[in-house]
Amino acid sequence: MAQVRVWDRDYRNGPSPDFAVWPLGTPEKDLPENAMVIRKRHSLITISWPDISARRQVAPPTP
């Protein structure tokens, strides 16, 4: 349940994940940092999220 609360608090209204497809054999250094990598027969699929700490540094809108 704690993971659902974290998602609700930090991610629900945040940026969407980025999905990308890379050729098999792409060096790990060229893949997005901290991405989930799914290895397929001929490609790599990465799923990553923008850094939410950067989003928190933006000042809230003034009323």
ABEGO torsion letter per residue (X at the ends): XAAAAAAAAAAAABBBBBBBBBBBGBBAAABBBGBBBBBBAABBBBBBBBBAAAAAABBBBBX
